[in-house]
Amino acid sequence: MKEGDKVKSNGKYADIQRKFGETVQTVKFVGNIPSCKKPMVWLECGGGCFMADGFDVVKGGGK
């Protein structure tokens, strides 16, 4: 996953699924937070950062 990718919730985390459902979002930044051992993503829509493994990259740009 990299900046500019289109992503969609993969259902792994209920809070991400609840917030984004089936919508396609654009990745603004991918990085790490020192207290978290997993990569995080920030989306262009805002709303903070989310666990990167809660999203799948959408092939072909999505809807």
Buried (B, 14 or more C-beta within 10 A) or exposed (E): BEEEBBBBBEEEBEEBBEBBEEEBBBBBEBEEEEEEEEBBBBBEEEEEBBBBBBBBEBEEEBE
